[in-house]
C-alpha cells in the first residue's frame, strides 16, 4: 500500500513539474565594457515548451534593462525598445547582435571578461501567469563574437 502511494506521489510530481516547465536559456553572454561605458548588450537563445512572451529583464548591475530590436529603416540600422518578444511553443528565439537583444543602461560598474552577471527574465504566458527565470550570464571579451 505504501509503495503504491509513493508511486502515485512521484507520478503527480512529474506531471506537475511538466506543467510548469520553464523557459530554457542557451548560450547567454554579455560583451565586456571599458571603464566609463554605461551600456552593454546581452545575448542568448530562448526556448519554451509553451507559447510565452518575454516582457521584462532586471539585473543588479544596471539602472535599467530593456528588450530591444535592431532593424533597417531605409539605409539606416536603428535600434528601438520593444514591449516584449513572443516565444512560440517549441521554437528557439535568438537574441543576437543585429536583431532582438537585451540592453543594459546606466551600468553601475565595468563588466569584466570572465565574471558572471545575474539577469532575471520575466515571461507571461497565455494564461497571464508570470514566470521568472534567473540566469548567470558570462561576460565575454570585448572582441568576442558568437558562433552562428
N, C-alpha and C positions, 0 to 999 in steps of 0.2 A: 504494500500500500504506500509506504513511504517513498519507495523508488518511483512509483507512478506519479506521485505528487512532484518529486524533483524533476522528472522528465517533462511534465506539464509546465512547471515553472520555467524551466530552461527554454522550452518552445515559445512560451509567452515573451521572454526577454528577447529572443531572436526576432520575433515578429515586431515587437515594439521598437527595437533599435533599427530595423529596416525601414519602419515608417518614418523615423526621424533622422534618416541618413543625411549627413552633412555634405555641403559643397566641398569638393576637393580642390586644393590649390597646388598647382605644379610649377616647378622651376621659378619660384619668386626671386626677384633681385632688385636692388637699388644701386644706381651708379654713385660712386664716392663723390664727395664735393670738395671744393677748395675752401680754405678757412672762412672767407667772407660771404660765401654763397648762401642765399636764403631760400632757394628752391631745389627740388630734386624730383625725379620721376621714379615710380615703382612699376614693375612689370611682372607678369605671371600668366599662367593659364588657369582658367576656372572651368569646373565641370560639375554639374548637378544631376542627380538621378531623376529629379522632377523639375518642372519649369519654375524658375525663380528670377529674382531681379536684384542686382547689386544696387543698393540705394545710399550707402554711406561708408566712409572709411575714417578711422581715427588712429592716431599714433601719438605717443607722448613726446616724440622728437620734433614735432612741428606745431605751429599755432593752428593750422587747419590743413585738412586733406580733402581733395576734391577728385571726382571722376571726370576725366576729360576725353575729348576726341579730337584727333587731327584730321583735317580734310582739306581738299583743294577747293579754293574759290577762284575760279578763273586760272590764272597762272601763279597764284599765291597759296602757299600752305598756311592754314590757320588752325589755331588751337582754341577750343571752346569748352566750357563746363557743360556737362550733361547731367540730367537729374537721375540717371541710372543706366544700367546696362542689363538687357534681358539675357538670361541664360536658358536657352531651350533645353528641354529634358534630354539628357544623354549626349549632348553635344559640347565640345570644348570651345570656349571663347578665349581668344588670345588677347591679352593686354600687352601691347608691344609698342615700341617707338614707331611713330607714323600712323597710329590708329588709336584705339581706346587705351587708356593708361590711367594711373593714379598720379596726381600732382601733390607734392608736399610743399606747403608755403610757410614762410616765417620760421624757418629751421631754427631751433634753439641752440644748435651746435653743429660743428663739422661732422659729416658722416664719413668714417674712415674704412678703407678696404679691410675686410676680414671681420668686422663687427656684425652683430645681428640687431635688427630694428624690429620691434613688435608692431604689427598692423592688425587692427580689428576691422574686419569686413562685415557689414550688416546687409543681410538679404531679406527680402519679403516675398513670400510665396503667394500663389493664387488665393490661398485661404487667409491671407493678410497676416499670417504669423511671421514674426521676425526671428531670424536666426543669426547669431554672431559667430564668426569663425576668426580666431586669433592665430596668426602665423608669425614665426620669427623669420624675418627676411634678411638674407645675407647681403652685405654691401660689397659690391664688386669694384675693381679698379676703374679709374677714370677712362681708360682705353678699352674697357670691356664692351663686347657686342655679343648678343645672344645668338646661338645657332638657330638657323631657320628650320 
